């Protein structure tokens, strides 16, 4: 790779690219609040219900509404100003999360799900808008670094926010955590409002009809069918989460098993290990995997490593020592995330990018919801205990990696030989 094609450094990117810096700083603040909120929600549901399926329902509520809203969200992102959409999403979510403060009785648990669903439906617009905007505010040399930094930031904030969120929930109480989350959205909106984001998308002509909108969503799906190299990368995260979603969900139950009297702290620590791993993975991938032609195979290897690491978690037993294995598992999943994201951004034209990324989230959230539902039902009915469930879904994750290597990698190699110079 010649010097002109070398990705820029992290510090150089943040210093030189004002628009990326502002978008990145907004995400730092809002992600910190989100992870405070997430740990607090797990603790709240455990406190009010104590049910494995109730915890599973929180995970599903944070995913399934997002999946269902994604096709329309993607169309919105391709038709309207992405910067304004992100600002609006932040402001609406700042109001929604304050509703959690009012919930303190077991009979009010359904309202937790209602508010969480509203929060993620609004978020279903924000996330593809952000992903679609990054290629528009970065140069080709900056794109890989920008995605690696964004992924590492998500991971670092997960590590810090999950640990601090667990401590803050124990020390200051749930209400304070939800207020902090609301404030974080307002800070994010302020940073994004000061960002300039160019956009080359089709503008809406007139008000249109629901039928016309659905046809445009279908056009996005047809675009991916006609461009298999795009469709394959849009599937990568879903394949890695086919069993991985259930494994992440079970971290909450593992945390409770490790420390029944200090569940919030234990859950926060395990999610912190997850965050450290997903931060390390993208950085290692950027530093070592320079040849894009090897990325699809590396994605398959990483999916398998995630499953193998969780298999070791189930075999070792539930103590704080498993944090190291969780970190390794999510270093692999973090690499999968950033490599597939960069390939998807590079292969997709701007006018389709919102719908493509929304479809990716539809697939990702859909399979995660199904895997979490399956795991929670298996445990709630007594068909499997927690250890058995971890071993089962770890094995399924390894199978997913094998299937990716068998079916996707050969097609990627044939496509690359025809389009990329040797």
C-alpha positions in Angstrom: 0.0 0.0 0.0 1.5 3.4 -1.0 1.7 6.4 1.3 -1.2 8.1 -0.4 -3.5 5.2 0.4 -2.4 4.9 4.0 -5.1 5.8 6.5 -4.5 8.9 8.6 -3.8 8.7 12.3 -6.5 9.1 14.9 -5.1 12.3 16.4 -4.6 13.8 12.9 -8.2 13.0 12.0 -9.7 14.6 15.1 -7.5 17.7 14.8 -7.9 18.4 11.1 -11.5 17.4 10.5 -13.7 19.8 12.3 -17.0 18.2 11.2 -16.0 14.7 12.2 -14.7 16.0 15.5 -18.0 17.6 16.4 -20.0 14.5 15.3 -17.6 12.3 17.3 -17.8 14.5 20.5 -21.6 14.4 20.3 -21.5 10.6 20.2 -19.1 10.4 23.1 -21.5 12.3 25.4 -24.7 10.6 24.3 -23.2 7.1 24.4 -22.0 7.7 28.0 -25.5 8.6 29.0 -26.9 5.6 27.1 -24.8 3.1 28.9 -25.7 4.6 32.3 -29.3 4.3 31.2 -28.9 0.7 30.0 -27.4 -0.6 33.2 -30.0 1.2 35.2 -32.8 -0.4 33.2 -31.4 -3.9 33.7 -31.2 -3.2 37.5 -34.7 -1.7 37.5 -36.3 -4.7 35.8 -34.4 -7.1 38.1 -35.5 -5.2 41.1 -39.2 -5.1 40.1 -39.6 -8.5 38.5 -36.6 -10.8 39.1 -37.5 -12.8 36.0 -35.1 -14.0 33.3 -37.8 -13.5 30.6 -38.5 -10.0 31.9 -34.8 -9.1 31.4 -34.9 -10.8 27.9 -37.9 -8.6 27.1 -35.9 -5.5 27.8 -33.2 -6.6 25.3 -35.9 -7.5 22.8 -37.7 -4.1 23.4 -34.4 -2.4 22.6 -34.1 -4.3 19.3 -37.4 -5.5 17.8 -39.1 -2.0 17.5 -35.8 -0.7 16.0 -35.9 -3.6 13.4 -39.5 -2.9 12.5 -38.9 0.8 12.2 -35.7 0.5 10.2 -37.0 0.3 6.6 -39.0 3.5 7.0 -36.2 5.1 9.0 -33.7 4.4 6.1 -36.0 6.0 3.6 -36.3 9.1 5.8 -32.5 9.3 6.1 -32.2 9.1 2.3 -34.8 11.8 1.7 -34.3 14.5 4.4 -31.4 16.4 6.0 -29.5 13.9 8.1 -28.1 16.6 10.4 -31.5 17.9 11.3 -32.8 14.3 11.8 -30.0 13.6 14.3 -30.7 16.8 16.2 -34.4 16.1 16.3 -33.8 12.5 17.4 -31.6 13.6 20.3 -34.1 16.2 21.5 -37.0 13.7 21.5 -35.0 11.0 23.3 -34.0 13.6 25.9 -37.7 13.9 26.8 -38.5 10.2 26.6 -35.9 8.9 29.0 -37.2 11.2 31.8 -40.3 9.0 31.8 -38.3 6.2 33.5 -38.1 8.4 36.6 -41.8 7.8 37.3 -41.6 4.0 37.4 -41.1 2.4 40.8 -43.8 -0.3 41.2 -43.9 -3.9 39.8 -47.2 -3.1 38.1 -45.6 -0.3 36.1 -43.0 -2.6 34.4 -45.0 -2.5 31.1 -44.3 1.2 31.0 -40.6 0.5 31.0 -41.0 -1.5 27.8 -43.2 1.2 26.2 -40.7 4.0 26.9 -37.7 1.8 25.8 -39.5 1.1 22.6 -40.2 4.8 21.9 -36.6 5.5 22.7 -35.2 3.0 20.2 -37.7 3.8 17.4 -36.4 7.4 17.5 -32.9 6.0 17.6 -33.6 3.9 14.5 -33.4 7.2 12.6 -30.3 8.6 14.3 -28.0 5.6 13.8 -28.3 5.1 10.0 -28.2 8.9 9.6 -24.9 8.9 11.5 -23.4 5.9 9.6 -24.5 7.4 6.3 -22.9 10.8 7.1 -19.4 9.6 8.0 -18.3 9.0 4.4 -19.7 12.5 3.5 -17.4 14.3 6.0 -14.3 12.2 5.6 -11.8 11.7 2.8 -11.0 8.1 1.5 -7.8 8.2 3.6 -9.9 9.2 6.7 -12.8 6.7 6.3 -11.2 3.6 7.9 -9.7 5.6 10.8 -13.1 7.4 11.3 -14.9 4.1 11.6 -12.3 2.5 13.8 -12.3 5.5 16.1 -16.1 5.6 16.2 -16.2 1.9 17.0 -13.5 2.2 19.6 -15.3 5.1 21.1 -18.5 3.1 21.4 -16.5 0.4 23.1 -14.6 2.6 25.4 -17.7 4.4 26.5 -19.3 1.0 27.0 -16.4 0.0 29.2 -16.4 3.3 31.2 -20.2 3.9 31.1 -21.2 0.3 32.1 -18.8 0.3 35.0 -19.6 3.8 36.1 -23.3 3.2 35.4 -23.3 0.2 37.7 -21.6 2.3 40.5 -23.8 5.3 39.9 -26.9 3.2 40.1 -25.8 1.7 43.4 -24.6 5.0 44.9 -27.0 7.7 43.5 -30.1 5.7 42.5 -31.9 5.2 39.3 -33.5 8.6 39.0 -30.2 10.4 38.8 -28.9 8.1 36.1 -32.0 8.7 33.9 -31.6 12.5 34.3 -27.9 12.2 33.2 -29.0 10.3 30.1 -31.4 13.1 29.2 -28.7 15.7 29.6 -26.4 13.7 27.4 -28.8 13.8 24.5 -29.1 17.6 24.8 -25.3 17.9 24.7 -25.1 15.6 21.6 -27.7 17.8 19.8 -25.6 20.9 20.5 -22.5 19.3 19.0 -24.4 18.1 15.9 -26.1 21.5 15.4 -22.6 23.0 14.9 -21.6 20.3 12.3 -21.7 20.8 8.5 -22.7 17.5 6.7 -22.9 17.5 2.9 -25.5 15.3 1.4 -26.1 14.0 -2.1 -29.5 12.4 -1.8 -32.8 12.6 -3.6 -35.2 15.3 -2.2 -38.8 14.4 -1.6 -41.2 15.8 -4.2 -44.5 16.7 -2.7 -46.0 14.8 0.2 -46.3 11.5 -1.6 -48.3 8.5 -0.4 -47.6 5.6 2.0 -47.7 3.3 -1.0 -45.0 5.4 -2.8 -42.9 5.3 0.3 -43.1 1.6 0.6 -42.1 1.2 -3.0 -39.0 3.3 -2.3 -38.2 1.1 0.6 -38.6 -2.0 -1.7 -36.3 -0.2 -4.2 -33.6 -0.2 -1.5 -33.9 -4.0 -1.0 -33.8 -4.5 -4.8 -30.7 -2.5 -4.9 -29.0 -4.8 -2.5 -30.2 -7.9 -4.4 -28.8 -6.5 -7.6 -25.5 -5.7 -5.9 -24.7 -8.9 -4.0 -21.4 -7.5 -2.8 -23.4 -4.9 -0.9 -26.0 -7.4 0.3 -23.3 -9.7 1.7 -21.7 -7.0 3.8 -25.2 -5.9 5.0 -25.6 -9.4 6.4 -22.2 -9.6 8.3 -23.3 -8.1 11.6 -26.5 -10.2 11.6 -24.6 -13.4 11.0 -22.3 -12.5 13.9 -25.3 -11.8 16.1 -27.4 -14.8 15.2 -26.3 -16.3 18.5 -24.2 -13.4 19.8 -27.3 -11.4 20.8 -28.3 -14.2 23.3 -24.8 -14.3 24.7 -24.7 -10.6 25.4 -28.2 -10.8 27.0 -26.9 -13.6 29.3 -24.2 -11.3 30.6 -26.9 -9.7 32.8 -27.8 -13.1 34.3 -24.2 -14.1 34.7 -23.6 -10.9 36.6 -26.4 -11.7 38.9 -25.0 -15.2 39.4 -21.6 -13.8 40.2 -22.9 -11.4 42.8 -26.6 -11.7 43.8 -26.4 -8.9 46.3 -24.4 -6.5 44.0 -25.9 -7.4 40.6 -25.7 -3.8 39.2 -21.9 -3.7 39.9 -21.2 -7.2 38.5 -23.3 -6.6 35.4 -21.5 -3.3 34.8 -18.1 -4.9 35.2 -19.0 -7.6 32.6 -20.3 -5.1 30.2 -17.2 -3.0 30.8 -15.1 -6.0 29.8 -17.2 -6.3 26.6 -16.5 -2.6 25.9 -12.8 -3.0 26.4 -12.8 -5.8 23.9 -14.9 -4.0 21.3 -12.5 -1.1 21.6 -9.4 -3.2 21.1 -10.7 -5.2 18.2 -11.2 -2.3 15.7 -7.8 -0.8 16.6 -6.0 -4.1 16.0 -8.0 -4.6 12.8 -7.0 -1.2 11.5 -3.3 -1.7 12.4 -2.9 -5.2 11.0 -5.6 -5.9 8.3 -4.4 -3.5 5.6 -5.5 -5.6 2.6 -9.2 -5.2 2.1 -9.3 -8.5 0.0 -8.6 -10.4 3.3 -11.3 -8.7 5.3 -14.3 -11.0 4.4 -12.3 -14.1 5.6 -11.2 -12.2 8.7 -14.8 -11.5 9.5 -15.6 -15.2 9.5 -12.6 -16.0 11.7 -13.7 -13.3 14.2 -17.2 -14.7 14.4 -15.8 -18.1 15.2 -13.4 -16.6 17.9 -16.4 -14.9 19.5 -18.2 -18.3 19.8 -15.0 -20.1 21.0 -14.4 -17.5 23.8 -18.0 -17.8 25.1 -17.6 -21.5 25.0 -14.7 -21.1 27.4 -16.9 -18.9 29.6 -19.4 -21.7 30.0 -16.8 -24.3 30.7 -14.8 -22.1 33.2 -17.8 -21.1 35.3 -19.1 -17.8 36.5 -16.6 -15.8 38.4 -15.1 -12.3 37.8 -12.2 -14.1 36.0 -14.3 -14.6 32.9 -14.1 -10.9 32.2 -10.9 -11.7 30.2 -12.7 -14.2 28.0 -15.5 -11.7 27.4 -13.0 -9.1 26.4 -11.4 -11.5 23.8 -14.9 -12.5 22.5 -15.8 -8.8 21.9 -12.4 -7.8 20.5 -13.3 -10.2 17.7 -16.9 -8.9 17.3 -15.6 -5.3 17.3 -13.3 -6.1 14.4 -16.2 -7.7 12.6 -18.2 -4.6 13.1 -15.7 -2.0 11.8 -14.5 -4.1 8.8 -18.0 -4.8 7.5 -19.0 -1.2 8.1 -16.2 0.3 6.1 -16.8 -2.2 3.2 -20.5 -1.4 3.2 -19.9 2.4 3.2 -17.4 2.1 0.3 -19.6 -0.1 -1.8 -22.8 1.9 -1.4 -23.6 5.1 -3.2 -24.8 8.0 -1.0 -28.3 8.1 -2.3 -28.9 4.5 -1.2 -26.8 4.5 1.9 -29.5 5.4 4.4 -31.7 2.5 3.3 -28.8 0.1 3.1 -27.7 0.8 6.7 -31.3 0.8 7.9 -31.7 -2.7 6.3 -28.5 -3.8 8.0 -30.0 -2.7 11.3 -33.3 -4.4 10.5 -31.4 -7.7 10.0 -29.1 -7.2 13.0 -31.9 -6.3 15.4 -34.2 -9.0 14.1 -31.9 -11.9 14.6 -30.7 -10.6 17.9 -34.3 -10.4 19.1 -35.0 -13.9 18.0 -31.9 -15.3 19.7 -32.6 -13.5 22.9 -36.2 -14.7 22.9 -35.1 -18.3 22.3 -32.5 -18.1 25.1 -34.9 -16.5 27.7 -37.6 -19.0 26.9 -35.3 -22.0 27.2 -34.2 -20.8 30.6 -37.5 -19.6 31.9 -39.2 -22.9 31.1 -36.3 -24.9 32.7 -35.2 -26.6 29.5 -31.7 -25.2 30.1 -29.9 -23.7 33.0 -27.7 -20.6 32.5 -24.5 -22.6 31.9 -26.2 -24.9 29.3 -27.6 -21.9 27.5 -24.2 -20.2 27.3 -22.7 -23.4 25.9 -25.4 -23.9 23.3 -25.4 -20.4 21.9 -21.6 -20.3 22.0 -21.6 -23.4 19.8 -24.2 -21.8 17.4 -21.9 -18.7 17.1 -19.0 -20.9 16.0 -21.3 -22.6 13.5 -22.2 -19.1 12.1 -18.5 -18.4 11.6 -18.1 -21.7 9.7 -21.1 -21.0 7.5 -19.7 -17.5 6.6 -16.4 -19.0 5.6 -18.1 -21.7 3.5 -20.7 -19.6 1.7 -19.6 -15.9 1.7 -15.9 -15.9 1.5 -15.6 -17.9 -1.8 -18.1 -15.4 -3.4 -16.1 -12.5 -2.1 -12.9 -13.9 -3.6 -14.5 -14.4 -7.0 -16.0 -10.8 -6.9 -12.7 -9.3 -5.8 -10.7 -11.0 -8.5 -13.0 -9.4 -11.0 -12.9 -5.8 -9.6 -9.8 -5.2 -7.6 -6.3 -5.2 -9.2 -4.0 -7.9 -7.9 
